[in-house]
Amino acid sequence: MTAANTAPRFNRFSKAECLLVFITMIWGGTFLLVQHAMTVSGPMFFVGLRFAAAAIVVGFFSLRTLRGLTLFELKAGAFIGTSIMFGYGMQTIGLQTIPSSQSAFITALYVPCVPLLQWLVLGRRPGLMPSIGIMLAFTGLMLLTGPTGASLNFSPGEIATLICAIAVAAEIILIGAYAGQVDVRRVTVVQLATASLLSFLMVVPMGEALPGFSWLLVFSAVGLGLTSAVIQVAMNWAQQSVSPTRATLIYAGEPVWAGVIGRIAGERFPPLAMLGAALIVVAVIVSELKTRGSKVVDAKAEVEPESQG
């Protein structure tokens, strides 16, 4: 009886969802590596180099496919790439001054930001559970950032990471909007190239000095570039069958993995900050829970994930 009841539940996790779980684990491990890379490079140059490597790798394996690039796919990739540049750029800027684990938990605020952005931009008012999630996330943020956060006096690094969370939420919505209407590999090349180009263009306005040669910079940028390529391809492919709602719930594990790795590396949170981090994770989960009346809408979204854009 138990095995029979368990099997259907296990089968609810599709291959696409399992892939998203795996890349979330990898994603959570990149925060500390990026923070170390900031000792030898400016943030926007590093992001540009990182995504240039990713674009070259994906582009090399997509040469034949790229011949069929359409104007619609170019537009989709440009929009997604712009959100990626802001997301990774602001996150990298923040990592210069805040711990990697704190960065990961603040970044996780993009989950409750998804329904909030859908309300502000698309006019889709969030339901009860997302609204509760937004309030819990805000409370968790204030506890995580300490006394200054309680007075809304966030540090520059924390503000940059908050902007990152909003940009990642926009990326999730855009990917969901275009999924199923475009070729995954073509759009991935365009968005990676766009993120790289825009990041390099931001080097001068940000006043960054070009870094000297460093093996740490080379290995970090190329390694994270390959990781970014895999993550972007996986996200675009998986979200053709996984709705943004279910995807963001899976992505909730990212700060937990980052927190575990950060703790191994010696990062420590005071008790109130740990409570704030826990509240953010709870907010992520709560914001994706469905009330009885919204389950029908969610079921339709899983069948047609592109309608969530």
C-alpha positions as CSV (number, residue, x, y, z in Angstrom):
1,M,0.0,0.0,0.0
2,T,2.8,2.4,1.0
3,A,4.9,1.6,-2.1
4,A,1.9,2.1,-4.3
5,N,1.1,5.5,-2.8
6,T,4.7,6.6,-3.0
7,A,5.4,5.7,-6.6
8,P,2.9,8.2,-8.1
9,R,4.4,11.0,-5.9
10,F,7.9,10.1,-6.9
11,N,6.9,10.1,-10.6
12,R,5.6,13.7,-10.2
13,F,9.2,14.7,-10.4
14,S,9.9,14.8,-14.1
15,K,13.4,14.6,-15.7
16,A,13.2,18.4,-16.3
17,E,12.5,19.0,-12.6
18,C,15.4,16.7,-11.5
19,L,17.7,18.6,-13.8
20,L,16.6,21.9,-12.3
21,V,17.4,20.4,-8.8
22,F,20.9,19.4,-9.9
23,I,21.7,22.8,-11.4
24,T,20.4,24.5,-8.3
25,M,23.0,22.6,-6.3
26,I,25.7,23.8,-8.7
27,W,24.3,27.3,-8.7
28,G,24.6,27.5,-4.9
29,G,28.2,26.6,-5.0
30,T,29.2,29.5,-7.3
31,F,28.8,32.3,-4.8
32,L,32.0,31.6,-2.9
33,L,34.0,31.1,-6.1
34,V,32.9,34.5,-7.5
35,Q,33.8,36.2,-4.2
36,H,37.3,34.9,-4.5
37,A,37.6,36.0,-8.1
38,M,36.7,39.6,-7.0
39,T,40.2,39.8,-5.5
40,V,41.8,39.9,-9.0
41,S,39.1,41.5,-11.2
42,G,36.4,44.2,-11.2
43,P,32.8,42.8,-11.1
44,M,31.5,43.9,-14.6
45,F,34.7,42.8,-16.4
46,F,34.5,39.4,-14.7
47,V,30.8,39.0,-15.6
48,G,31.6,40.0,-19.2
49,L,34.4,37.5,-19.4
50,R,32.3,34.8,-17.7
51,F,29.5,35.1,-20.2
52,A,31.8,35.5,-23.2
53,A,33.2,32.1,-22.4
54,A,29.7,30.7,-22.0
55,A,28.5,32.3,-25.3
56,I,31.6,30.9,-27.2
57,V,31.1,27.4,-25.9
58,V,27.3,27.2,-26.6
59,G,27.8,29.0,-29.9
60,F,30.4,26.5,-31.1
61,F,28.0,23.6,-30.5
62,S,25.1,25.6,-32.1
63,L,26.6,26.8,-35.4
64,R,24.2,25.0,-37.6
65,T,21.2,25.9,-35.5
66,L,22.2,29.6,-35.4
67,R,21.6,29.9,-39.2
68,G,17.8,29.7,-38.5
69,L,17.9,32.6,-36.0
70,T,14.7,34.7,-36.2
71,L,14.1,38.3,-35.3
72,F,11.7,37.1,-32.6
73,E,14.4,34.9,-31.1
74,L,16.9,37.7,-31.3
75,K,14.5,40.0,-29.4
76,A,13.8,37.2,-26.8
77,G,17.5,36.6,-26.2
78,A,18.3,40.3,-25.9
79,F,15.6,40.8,-23.3
80,I,16.6,37.8,-21.3
81,G,20.3,38.6,-21.7
82,T,19.7,42.2,-20.3
83,S,18.1,40.8,-17.2
84,I,21.0,38.3,-16.8
85,M,23.5,41.1,-17.0
86,F,21.7,43.1,-14.3
87,G,21.2,40.0,-12.1
88,Y,24.8,38.6,-12.2
89,G,26.4,42.1,-12.4
90,M,24.6,43.4,-9.3
91,Q,25.2,40.1,-7.5
92,T,28.9,40.2,-8.2
93,I,29.1,43.9,-7.1
94,G,27.4,42.9,-3.9
95,L,29.8,40.0,-3.3
96,Q,32.7,42.5,-2.9
97,T,31.3,43.6,0.5
98,I,28.9,41.0,1.9
99,P,29.5,37.3,2.7
100,S,28.6,34.8,-0.1
101,S,26.0,33.0,2.0
102,Q,24.2,36.3,2.8
103,S,24.3,37.2,-0.9
104,A,22.7,33.8,-1.7
105,F,19.8,34.3,0.8
106,I,19.1,37.9,-0.4
107,T,19.2,36.7,-4.0
108,A,16.6,34.1,-3.1
109,L,14.1,37.0,-2.7
110,Y,13.6,36.8,-6.4
111,V,11.0,34.0,-5.7
112,P,8.5,36.2,-3.9
113,C,9.5,39.0,-6.4
114,V,8.1,36.9,-9.3
115,P,4.4,37.3,-8.3
116,L,5.2,40.9,-7.2
117,L,6.6,41.8,-10.6
118,Q,3.8,40.0,-12.4
119,W,1.4,42.2,-10.5
120,L,3.2,45.5,-11.1
121,V,4.0,44.8,-14.8
122,L,1.3,42.4,-16.0
123,G,-1.5,43.4,-13.6
124,R,-1.8,39.9,-12.1
125,R,-2.5,40.5,-8.5
126,P,-0.8,37.9,-6.2
127,G,-2.9,35.5,-4.3
128,L,-3.0,35.0,-0.5
129,M,0.0,32.7,-0.2
130,P,2.4,34.8,-2.4
131,S,1.3,37.8,-0.4
132,I,2.2,36.1,2.8
133,G,5.5,35.0,1.3
134,I,6.3,38.6,0.3
135,M,5.7,39.7,3.9
136,L,7.8,36.9,5.4
137,A,10.6,37.6,2.9
138,F,10.7,41.2,3.9
139,T,10.8,40.3,7.6
140,G,13.6,37.8,6.9
141,L,15.5,40.4,4.9
142,M,15.5,42.8,7.8
143,L,16.7,40.2,10.3
144,L,19.3,38.9,7.9
145,T,20.8,42.3,7.3
146,G,20.9,43.2,11.0
147,P,20.1,46.4,12.9
148,T,20.7,48.6,9.8
149,G,18.2,46.5,7.8
150,A,15.6,47.0,10.5
151,S,15.8,50.7,9.8
152,L,15.9,50.1,6.1
153,N,19.5,51.5,6.0
154,F,20.9,48.7,3.8
155,S,24.6,48.7,2.8
156,P,25.6,49.2,-0.8
157,G,26.3,45.5,-1.2
158,E,22.9,44.6,0.1
159,I,21.2,47.1,-2.1
160,A,23.1,45.8,-5.2
161,T,22.0,42.2,-4.3
162,L,18.4,43.3,-3.9
163,I,18.5,44.7,-7.4
164,C,20.0,41.4,-8.5
165,A,16.9,39.6,-7.0
166,I,14.5,41.7,-9.0
167,A,16.5,41.1,-12.2
168,V,16.5,37.4,-11.7
169,A,12.8,37.4,-11.1
170,A,12.5,39.3,-14.4
171,E,14.7,36.6,-16.1
172,I,12.4,33.8,-14.8
173,I,9.3,35.5,-16.1
174,L,10.9,36.2,-19.5
175,I,12.1,32.7,-19.9
176,G,8.6,31.4,-19.0
177,A,7.1,33.9,-21.5
178,Y,9.2,32.7,-24.4
179,A,9.6,29.0,-23.6
180,G,8.0,26.8,-26.3
181,Q,8.0,29.6,-28.8
182,V,11.8,29.7,-29.6
183,D,14.7,27.4,-30.3
184,V,16.5,26.9,-26.9
185,R,20.1,26.8,-28.2
186,R,19.7,29.9,-30.5
187,V,18.1,32.0,-27.7
188,T,20.7,30.8,-25.2
189,V,23.6,32.0,-27.4
190,V,21.9,35.4,-27.9
191,Q,21.2,35.9,-24.2
192,L,24.7,34.9,-23.2
193,A,26.3,37.1,-25.8
194,T,24.0,40.0,-24.8
195,A,24.9,39.6,-21.1
196,S,28.6,39.5,-22.0
197,L,28.5,42.6,-24.3
198,L,26.5,44.7,-21.9
199,S,28.7,43.8,-19.0
200,F,31.9,44.8,-20.9
201,L,30.1,48.1,-21.9
202,M,29.5,48.8,-18.2
203,V,33.2,48.6,-17.3
204,V,34.0,52.2,-18.2
205,P,30.9,53.8,-16.6
206,M,31.6,51.7,-13.4
207,G,35.2,53.1,-13.4
208,E,36.8,49.6,-13.3
209,A,40.4,49.2,-14.2
210,L,41.3,46.3,-16.5
211,P,42.8,43.5,-14.5
212,G,46.2,42.0,-15.1
213,F,46.6,38.4,-16.1
214,S,45.8,35.9,-13.4
215,W,45.2,32.2,-13.5
216,L,42.6,32.6,-10.8
217,L,40.7,35.0,-13.1
218,V,41.1,32.7,-16.1
219,F,40.0,29.5,-14.4
220,S,37.2,31.2,-12.5
221,A,35.8,33.0,-15.6
222,V,36.1,29.9,-17.9
223,G,34.8,27.5,-15.2
224,L,31.9,29.7,-14.3
225,G,31.3,30.4,-18.0
226,L,30.9,26.7,-18.7
227,T,28.6,26.5,-15.6
228,S,26.6,29.4,-16.8
229,A,26.2,27.9,-20.2
230,V,25.0,24.6,-18.8
231,I,22.6,26.4,-16.4
232,Q,21.1,28.6,-19.1
233,V,20.6,25.8,-21.5
234,A,19.1,23.6,-18.8
235,M,16.7,26.4,-17.6
236,N,15.5,27.2,-21.1
237,W,15.0,23.5,-21.9
238,A,13.4,22.5,-18.6
239,Q,11.0,25.5,-18.5
240,Q,9.4,24.4,-21.7
241,S,7.7,21.7,-19.6
242,V,8.0,23.2,-16.1
243,S,6.0,26.3,-15.2
244,P,7.8,29.4,-13.7
245,T,5.9,28.6,-10.4
246,R,7.3,25.1,-10.1
247,A,10.7,26.2,-11.3
248,T,11.1,28.9,-8.7
249,L,10.1,26.5,-6.0
250,I,12.9,24.2,-7.0
251,Y,15.3,27.1,-7.2
252,A,14.6,27.8,-3.5
253,G,17.3,25.3,-2.6
254,E,20.0,27.5,-4.0
255,P,20.7,29.6,-0.9
256,V,20.7,26.6,1.3
257,W,23.5,25.0,-0.7
258,A,25.3,28.3,-0.7
259,G,24.9,28.6,3.0
260,V,26.3,25.1,3.6
261,I,29.3,25.8,1.5
262,G,29.8,29.2,3.1
263,R,29.7,27.7,6.6
264,I,32.3,25.1,5.5
265,A,34.5,28.0,4.4
266,G,34.1,29.7,7.8
267,E,31.2,32.1,7.3
268,R,29.0,32.5,10.4
269,F,25.6,34.2,10.9
270,P,24.5,35.6,14.3
271,P,21.3,34.0,15.6
272,L,18.9,36.7,14.4
273,A,20.5,36.6,10.9
274,M,20.1,32.8,10.9
275,L,16.4,33.3,11.7
276,G,16.1,35.8,8.9
277,A,17.7,33.4,6.5
278,A,15.3,30.7,7.6
279,L,12.3,33.0,7.1
280,I,13.5,33.8,3.5
281,V,13.5,30.1,2.7
282,V,10.1,29.7,4.3
283,A,8.9,32.7,2.3
284,V,10.1,31.1,-0.9
285,I,8.1,27.9,-0.1
286,V,5.0,29.7,1.2
287,S,4.9,32.0,-1.9
288,E,4.6,28.9,-4.1
289,L,1.9,27.1,-2.1
290,K,-1.5,27.1,-3.6
291,T,-4.8,27.6,-2.0
292,R,-7.7,25.4,-3.1
293,G,-9.1,28.0,-5.5
294,S,-5.8,28.6,-7.3
295,K,-4.9,25.0,-8.0
296,V,-6.9,24.9,-11.2
297,V,-5.0,28.0,-12.5
298,D,-1.7,26.4,-11.5
299,A,-2.6,23.1,-13.3
300,K,-3.3,25.1,-16.4
301,A,0.0,26.9,-16.1
302,E,1.9,23.6,-15.9
303,V,0.3,22.5,-19.2
304,E,1.0,25.8,-20.8
305,P,4.0,27.3,-19.0
306,E,4.5,30.0,-21.6
307,S,1.3,31.7,-20.5
308,Q,3.0,32.7,-17.3
309,G,5.0,35.4,-18.9
